[in-house]
Amino acid sequence: MGIGVSSVQMANAVADCGQLGVVSGTAVDSAFARRLQDGDKDGDLRWALSKFPDQEIVAEVLERFFLEGGKKSEASYLDVPKLSIAPTPFASKMLIVANFAEVTLAKRNTEGLIGINFLEKIQLATPASVFGAILADVDYILMGAGIPADIPQLITDLLDGKPVNFRIKVEGAENPHFLHFDPGMVKGVEFSELNRPRFLAIVSSHILANYLARDESTRPDGFVIEGPTAGGHNAPPRSKEHIGADGQVTFSEKDLADFEKVKAVGLPFWLAGGYGTPAKVKEAIELGAVGVQVGSLFALSRESGITDDLRDEVLKGITDGTLEVRTEPKTSATGFPFKVVEIKGTATDPEVYEARNRKCDLGYLRSPFLRPDGGIGYRCSAEPVKTFEFKGGSEGEAENVKCLCNALMANIGLGQVRWATYHEPALLTLGSDLSGAQELSALHSGCWSSANVVEYLVSVL
């Protein structure tokens, strides 16, 4: 979920309850670097790093980012290198180490299962991130926001210790482009001892599930079938007329998967988006699913990465019935619909949005494109409008797009500080079906733990 919302504490607690605990793999290198700069007060990050097989890489990371006692509150964070189709060795090492540490911490002191969730859209981070998670013996890898056809083969090659050429989408290019990654850059790895994680593709349609399953090189171990009420990114609607009178994206029956056809594919599947109550869990099992994926209820639990102030504001809105979740067509630079929670003082507030100077300094959602001179450039519709259009971006495409990278870092208390006093605003996402959250709020006086969520969801099984 988001950046760091699916925290190691939350995943660990869910795993302890006998379910699959999942950490977020999005921008984990930036979150890791910023926590090191905050001083790693409890020593958890350095404990995880002590388990990494190549301590020379660890020393390099600590030298660059660790600040004993933490940075001053008015100081800016030092950023990790931006993703690139030709990354520097350090950029790849940072991704490997950060993903390794996140999974290692989530697996600490539990015998339960731990997974990590990646965005297919952020292809430039994928090979190094997947390898880092594998080194930490991750049990499941999940990936959505695109078509993750290349992941099963990537996992196979990494387990064999083979250098990989990972296909990257480059806008405007007729010939394929590849990111080269060599897992041999990490010393001390016994590849024969690595375990293969199960891979779950997050999709929205039975058509895509069937497409991925028909060939061994693309076939996952299962699917998460995500409906349009799910939080975060949604699959684009299939109807041409999909913007409602209120400016929100609307969905129709065309956007729902046929579960009988999903079942006919023959692989296990979980249902997501609107399955956050005991009754919906029971319904999912009756439809042939082996379980459900739930985000919003856990995002609001005490163990999630969301700051206390944001969580309290959302829970108050749920309790008094004033919380509004909108499905915006242009918030995300991915071009996918994105659900946002309207909270004053966050990036959904028009005054806050207008007051922010547009800047793309993290760059996770940048898209590679072919420049007129044949080189590869990078653009993001959340960067300054003139810059985006100068790079060939379509006129009007950048209007109302928000910087998710910086906003989602702010959600977990790691927002960038600029000019000593300006703090990047947050922007929270949740699923639009709040019925489960309303029931939990009544059961637990407006605040609950991850264990409470699990107990609630399995109560009818």
Secondary structure, 3 states (H helix, E strand, C coil): CCCCCCCHHHHHHHHHCCCCEEEECCCHHHHHHHHHHCCCCCCHHHHHHCCCCCHHHHHHHHHHHCCCCCCCCCCCCCCCCCCCCCCCHHHHHHHHHHHHHHHHHHHCCCCCCEEEEEECCCHHHHHHHHHHHHHCCCCEEEEECCCCCCHHHHHHHHHCCCCEEEEECCECCCCCEEEEECHHHCCCCCHHHCCCCEEEEEECCHHHHHHHHCCCCCCCCEEEEECCCCCCECCCCCCCCCECCCCCECCCHHHCCCHHHHHHHCCCEEEECCCCCHHHHHHHHHCCCCEEECCHHHHCCCCCCCCHHHHHHHHHHHHHCCCCEEEECCCCCCCCCEEEECCCCCCCCHHHHHHCCCCCCCCCCCEEEECCCCCEEEECCCCCHHHHHHCCCCCCCCCCCCCHHHHHHHHCCCCCEECCCEECCCCCCCCCCCHHHHHHHHHCCCCCCHHHHHHHHCCCC
